[in-house]
Amino acid sequence: MNTLLVVTDLTRMQHGHVCIAGYDTHKTCIRLVRPPPDGIPESSIIQNQQATVFPFAVIEADVLDNQPDPPHVEDHLYAPESLRFIRRADEVKKEKVLSWSLHKTLHELFGQPILESPGHYVLAGQGAHSLGTILTNAIKCVEYKEGPEGAWDYRITFKDAEHWYNLKITDLTWHYYCDLLRADGREPADIAAELTATVRRLKVYLRIGLSRGWKKYPGRCFLQVNGILTFPDYLEGRTFADLTALIRERTR
């Protein structure tokens, strides 16, 4: 069925793929998925060097069967060729959409115990949600540093209404924004300090999601930050495609 979605999550996955999620006109959260081993290539959501999917884009897609796998109950198959950009959501609509999934705490959001060590996770096979929104109560810092084998690590330490968390950031656009600043010749520690100062002075909503179980911990779904959405917009309207074009210019 052709469905309008306001995109809230554009997440970086492995091997050049992305994850897309948003809300339909009935306030239902829908994550667009393709059958394994297929994924959504990042390149497929760029046309004429412009992003067709990005946070707060209104898109249309032919949404097919729901494929729930608790706690990932939002998964829906879709027809990839049907996906198209319609318009950008206006400023009032943006916060309204976030309010549909807004929770005071992560415990409230996921409705099951959040376990620790290593990281923060919930158990697979149960739970009514794998995506939701938190309005940060406080932000201690963001981190940006090179990890093992040259991979970059993006993290944020924040407080919901009750507890502090340090979570991995999987927000595609945030990754590219950090990388753009590094392409300008800035040191990662300085970038982290600058971004910490930036988010501390803004109104920050975090889209929190759950990973899939993986080989080392098959029964655990780890909490991660799928989206950092600020008011005013720290990106000043730019999309991930805009940032990748700037990175290419800086690194020629």
The 8 nearest C-alpha neighbors of each residue, nearest first, counted from 0:
[[1, 61, 62, 2, 63, 60, 77, 64],
 [2, 0, 61, 60, 62, 59, 3, 81],
 [3, 1, 59, 60, 0, 61, 62, 4],
 [2, 4, 59, 23, 58, 57, 60, 24],
 [5, 3, 23, 22, 58, 57, 21, 6],
 [4, 6, 57, 21, 22, 55, 56, 7],
 [5, 7, 21, 55, 54, 56, 20, 8],
 [6, 8, 21, 54, 55, 20, 5, 9],
 [9, 7, 20, 19, 226, 6, 225, 10],
 [10, 8, 19, 18, 171, 170, 53, 54],
 [9, 11, 170, 18, 171, 17, 169, 225],
 [12, 10, 171, 17, 169, 170, 16, 18],
 [11, 13, 17, 16, 10, 18, 15, 14],
 [12, 14, 15, 16, 11, 17, 38, 40],
 [13, 15, 16, 12, 40, 17, 11, 38],
 [16, 14, 13, 41, 40, 12, 17, 11],
 [17, 15, 40, 12, 41, 39, 14, 13],
 [16, 18, 11, 12, 10, 39, 41, 40],
 [17, 19, 10, 9, 11, 12, 39, 20],
 [20, 18, 9, 8, 31, 30, 17, 10],
 [21, 19, 30, 8, 29, 6, 7, 31],
 [20, 22, 6, 7, 5, 29, 4, 28],
 [23, 21, 28, 4, 27, 5, 26, 29],
 [22, 24, 4, 26, 25, 27, 3, 5],
 [23, 25, 26, 22, 3, 4, 27, 2],
 [24, 26, 23, 27, 22, 28, 4, 3],
 [27, 25, 23, 24, 22, 28, 99, 96],
 [28, 26, 22, 25, 23, 29, 24, 21],
 [27, 29, 22, 21, 73, 26, 23, 30],
 [30, 28, 73, 20, 21, 22, 74, 31],
 [29, 31, 20, 74, 73, 19, 75, 32],
 [32, 30, 75, 19, 76, 20, 74, 77],
 [31, 33, 76, 75, 74, 30, 77, 34],
 [32, 34, 38, 76, 37, 35, 77, 39],
 [33, 35, 37, 36, 32, 76, 38, 77],
 [36, 34, 37, 33, 38, 32, 39, 76],
 [35, 37, 34, 38, 33, 39, 32, 16],
 [38, 36, 35, 34, 33, 39, 32, 40],
 [37, 39, 33, 16, 40, 36, 35, 32],
 [38, 40, 16, 17, 41, 18, 37, 33],
 [41, 39, 16, 42, 43, 15, 17, 38],
 [40, 42, 16, 43, 17, 44, 15, 39],
 [41, 43, 40, 44, 45, 15, 16, 46],
 [42, 44, 40, 41, 45, 39, 46, 51],
 [45, 43, 51, 42, 41, 52, 50, 46],
 [46, 44, 50, 49, 43, 42, 51, 48],
 [45, 47, 49, 48, 50, 44, 51, 43],
 [46, 48, 49, 45, 50, 51, 44, 240],
 [49, 47, 46, 45, 240, 50, 241, 244],
 [50, 48, 46, 45, 47, 240, 51, 241],
 [51, 49, 45, 240, 52, 44, 46, 238],
 [50, 52, 84, 44, 45, 49, 83, 53],
 [53, 51, 50, 44, 56, 84, 54, 58],
 [52, 54, 56, 55, 9, 238, 6, 50],
 [53, 55, 7, 6, 56, 8, 9, 52],
 [56, 54, 6, 88, 5, 7, 87, 53],
 [55, 57, 87, 53, 6, 54, 5, 88],
 [58, 56, 5, 86, 85, 4, 87, 88],
 [59, 57, 84, 85, 4, 83, 3, 56],
 [58, 60, 3, 83, 2, 82, 4, 1],
 [61, 59, 82, 81, 1, 2, 62, 83],
 [60, 62, 1, 0, 78, 77, 81, 2],
 [63, 61, 77, 0, 60, 1, 76, 2],
 [62, 64, 77, 76, 75, 0, 61, 65],
 [65, 63, 76, 75, 66, 62, 77, 74],
 [64, 66, 75, 74, 67, 76, 63, 73],
 [67, 65, 74, 75, 64, 68, 76, 72],
 [68, 66, 72, 74, 71, 69, 65, 73],
 [67, 69, 71, 72, 70, 66, 124, 74],
 [70, 68, 71, 124, 125, 72, 126, 67],
 [69, 71, 126, 125, 129, 128, 72, 127],
 [72, 70, 69, 68, 129, 73, 67, 74],
 [71, 73, 67, 69, 70, 68, 74, 128],
 [74, 72, 29, 30, 71, 28, 67, 75],
 [75, 73, 30, 66, 72, 67, 65, 31],
 [76, 74, 65, 31, 66, 64, 32, 30],
 [75, 77, 32, 63, 64, 33, 31, 62],
 [78, 76, 62, 63, 61, 79, 31, 75],
 [77, 79, 61, 81, 80, 62, 60, 76],
 [80, 78, 81, 82, 77, 60, 61, 33],
 [79, 81, 78, 82, 83, 60, 61, 77],
 [82, 80, 60, 79, 78, 61, 83, 59],
 [83, 81, 60, 59, 80, 79, 58, 61],
 [84, 82, 59, 58, 81, 85, 60, 51],
 [83, 85, 58, 51, 86, 57, 59, 52],
 [86, 84, 58, 57, 83, 59, 87, 56],
 [87, 85, 57, 56, 84, 88, 58, 55],
 [86, 88, 56, 57, 55, 89, 85, 84],
 [87, 89, 55, 92, 56, 57, 93, 86],
 [90, 88, 92, 91, 93, 87, 55, 86],
 [89, 91, 93, 92, 88, 94, 95, 230],
 [92, 90, 93, 89, 94, 95, 88, 96],
 [91, 93, 95, 89, 90, 94, 88, 96],
 [94, 92, 90, 96, 95, 91, 88, 89],
 [95, 93, 97, 96, 92, 91, 98, 90],
 [94, 96, 92, 98, 93, 97, 91, 99],
 [97, 95, 98, 93, 94, 99, 92, 22],
 [96, 98, 94, 99, 95, 100, 101, 93],
 [97, 99, 101, 95, 96, 100, 94, 132],
 [100, 98, 97, 96, 101, 26, 95, 132],
 [101, 99, 131, 98, 132, 97, 102, 96],
 [100, 102, 132, 98, 133, 99, 97, 131],
 [103, 101, 133, 104, 108, 132, 107, 100],
 [102, 104, 160, 133, 159, 101, 107, 105],
 [105, 103, 107, 159, 106, 102, 160, 108],
 [104, 106, 108, 107, 109, 103, 102, 159],
 [107, 105, 104, 108, 109, 110, 111, 112],
 [106, 108, 110, 104, 105, 109, 102, 103],
 [109, 107, 105, 106, 102, 110, 104, 131],
 [108, 110, 111, 106, 107, 128, 105, 126],
 [111, 109, 107, 108, 106, 126, 112, 127],
 [110, 112, 109, 106, 126, 113, 121, 107],
 [113, 111, 114, 121, 106, 110, 109, 122],
 [114, 112, 121, 120, 119, 111, 106, 115],
 [113, 115, 120, 119, 121, 112, 116, 118],
 [116, 114, 119, 118, 117, 120, 113, 121],
 [117, 115, 118, 119, 114, 120, 113, 221],
 [116, 118, 115, 119, 120, 114, 221, 216],
 [119, 117, 116, 115, 120, 221, 166, 165],
 [120, 118, 115, 114, 222, 221, 113, 117],
 [121, 119, 221, 114, 220, 222, 113, 219],
 [120, 122, 113, 220, 219, 114, 112, 221],
 [123, 121, 219, 218, 220, 124, 125, 120],
 [122, 124, 218, 219, 125, 220, 70, 121],
 [125, 123, 69, 70, 122, 68, 126, 218],
 [124, 126, 69, 70, 123, 122, 127, 111],
 [125, 127, 70, 128, 69, 110, 111, 109],
 [126, 128, 70, 72, 109, 69, 125, 110],
 [129, 127, 70, 130, 109, 126, 72, 71],
 [128, 130, 71, 70, 209, 208, 109, 72],
 [131, 129, 208, 128, 207, 209, 206, 132],
 [132, 130, 100, 207, 206, 108, 101, 208],
 [131, 133, 101, 206, 100, 205, 207, 102],
 [134, 132, 205, 102, 204, 101, 135, 103],
 [135, 133, 204, 203, 205, 136, 132, 159],
 [136, 134, 159, 137, 203, 133, 158, 204],
 [135, 137, 159, 158, 160, 134, 138, 157],
 [138, 136, 158, 135, 157, 139, 159, 199],
 [137, 139, 157, 140, 156, 199, 158, 135],
 [138, 140, 156, 157, 137, 141, 195, 155],
 [141, 139, 195, 156, 138, 155, 142, 157],
 [140, 142, 155, 195, 154, 191, 156, 194],
 [143, 141, 154, 191, 153, 155, 144, 140],
 [144, 142, 153, 191, 152, 187, 154, 188],
 [143, 145, 152, 151, 187, 146, 142, 153],
 [146, 144, 151, 150, 152, 149, 147, 143],
 [145, 147, 150, 151, 149, 152, 144, 148],
 [146, 148, 149, 150, 145, 151, 152, 144],
 [149, 147, 150, 146, 145, 151, 152, 144],
 [150, 148, 147, 146, 145, 151, 152, 144],
 [151, 149, 146, 148, 145, 147, 152, 144],
 [152, 150, 145, 146, 144, 149, 153, 143],
 [151, 153, 144, 143, 146, 145, 154, 150],
 [152, 154, 143, 168, 142, 167, 151, 144],
 [155, 153, 167, 142, 168, 166, 141, 152],
 [154, 156, 141, 165, 166, 140, 142, 157],
 [157, 155, 165, 140, 139, 164, 138, 141],
 [158, 156, 138, 164, 163, 137, 139, 155],
 [157, 159, 163, 137, 162, 136, 135, 164],
 [158, 160, 136, 135, 104, 161, 162, 103],
 [159, 161, 103, 104, 136, 158, 162, 135],
 [160, 162, 159, 104, 158, 163, 103, 136],
 [163, 161, 158, 159, 160, 164, 104, 157],
 [162, 164, 158, 157, 159, 156, 165, 161],
 [165, 163, 156, 157, 166, 158, 162, 119],
 [164, 166, 156, 155, 157, 154, 163, 167],
 [167, 165, 223, 154, 155, 164, 168, 224],
 [166, 168, 154, 223, 153, 224, 169, 155],
 [169, 167, 224, 154, 153, 170, 223, 225],
 [168, 170, 225, 10, 11, 224, 171, 167],
 [169, 171, 225, 226, 10, 173, 172, 168],
 [172, 170, 11, 10, 174, 173, 9, 169],
 [171, 173, 239, 175, 174, 170, 176, 238],
 [174, 172, 176, 170, 175, 171, 177, 227],
 [175, 173, 171, 172, 177, 176, 178, 170],
 [174, 176, 178, 172, 177, 173, 179, 242],
 [175, 177, 173, 179, 178, 174, 172, 242],
 [178, 176, 180, 174, 179, 175, 173, 181],
 [177, 179, 175, 181, 176, 180, 182, 174],
 [180, 178, 182, 176, 246, 181, 177, 175],
 [179, 181, 183, 177, 182, 178, 185, 176],
 [180, 182, 185, 178, 183, 184, 179, 186],
 [181, 183, 179, 184, 180, 249, 178, 246],
 [184, 182, 180, 181, 185, 179, 249, 246],
 [185, 183, 181, 182, 186, 180, 179, 249],
 [186, 184, 181, 183, 180, 187, 190, 189],
 [185, 187, 189, 188, 190, 181, 184, 180],
 [188, 186, 190, 189, 143, 144, 191, 185],
 [189, 187, 191, 190, 186, 192, 143, 144],
 [190, 188, 192, 186, 191, 187, 193, 185],
 [189, 191, 187, 193, 188, 192, 194, 186],
 [190, 192, 188, 194, 142, 189, 193, 143],
 [193, 191, 189, 195, 190, 194, 188, 196],
 [194, 192, 190, 196, 195, 191, 189, 197],
 [193, 195, 197, 191, 196, 192, 190, 198],
 [194, 196, 192, 140, 141, 197, 193, 198],
 [197, 195, 193, 199, 194, 198, 192, 200],
 [198, 196, 194, 195, 199, 200, 193, 201],
 [199, 197, 201, 200, 195, 196, 194, 203],
 [198, 200, 196, 197, 201, 138, 195, 137],
 [199, 201, 198, 197, 196, 202, 203, 195],
 [202, 200, 198, 199, 203, 230, 229, 231],
 [201, 203, 230, 229, 204, 200, 231, 198],
 [204, 202, 229, 201, 228, 135, 134, 205],
 [203, 205, 134, 228, 133, 135, 229, 227],
 [206, 204, 227, 133, 226, 132, 207, 228],
 [205, 207, 132, 226, 225, 131, 224, 227],
 [208, 206, 224, 131, 225, 130, 223, 205],
 [209, 207, 130, 223, 129, 222, 225, 224],
 [210, 208, 222, 221, 129, 220, 223, 211],
 [209, 211, 220, 221, 222, 212, 208, 223],
 [212, 210, 220, 213, 209, 219, 221, 217],
 [211, 213, 217, 219, 220, 218, 216, 210],
 [214, 212, 217, 216, 215, 211, 219, 218],
 [213, 215, 217, 216, 212, 218, 211, 219],
 [214, 216, 213, 217, 212, 218, 219, 211],
 [215, 217, 213, 214, 219, 218, 212, 220],
 [218, 216, 212, 213, 214, 219, 215, 211],
 [217, 219, 123, 216, 212, 122, 220, 213],
 [218, 220, 122, 212, 123, 216, 217, 121],
 [221, 219, 210, 120, 121, 211, 212, 209],
 [220, 222, 120, 210, 209, 119, 219, 223],
 [221, 223, 209, 120, 119, 208, 210, 220],
 [222, 224, 167, 208, 166, 207, 168, 209],
 [225, 223, 168, 207, 226, 206, 169, 167],
 [226, 224, 170, 169, 206, 207, 10, 208],
 [225, 227, 206, 170, 224, 205, 8, 228],
 [226, 228, 205, 204, 229, 206, 170, 203],
 [229, 227, 204, 203, 226, 205, 230, 232],
 [230, 228, 203, 232, 202, 231, 204, 201],
 [231, 229, 232, 202, 201, 203, 228, 233],
 [230, 232, 229, 233, 201, 202, 235, 234],
 [231, 233, 230, 229, 235, 234, 236, 228],
 [234, 232, 235, 231, 229, 230, 197, 236],
 [235, 233, 232, 237, 236, 238, 176, 229],
 [236, 234, 232, 233, 237, 231, 238, 230],
 [235, 237, 234, 238, 232, 233, 241, 231],
 [236, 238, 234, 235, 241, 239, 242, 240],
 [239, 237, 241, 240, 53, 242, 236, 50],
 [238, 240, 172, 242, 241, 243, 175, 237],
 [241, 239, 243, 238, 242, 50, 49, 244],
 [242, 240, 238, 244, 239, 243, 237, 245],
 [243, 241, 239, 245, 244, 240, 175, 246],
 [242, 244, 246, 240, 245, 241, 239, 247],
 [243, 245, 247, 241, 242, 246, 240, 248],
 [246, 244, 248, 242, 247, 243, 249, 241],
 [247, 245, 243, 249, 179, 248, 244, 250],
 [248, 246, 244, 250, 245, 249, 251, 243],
 [247, 249, 245, 246, 250, 251, 244, 243],
 [250, 248, 246, 247, 251, 182, 245, 183],
 [249, 251, 247, 248, 246, 182, 183, 245],
 [250, 248, 249, 247, 246, 182, 245, 244]]
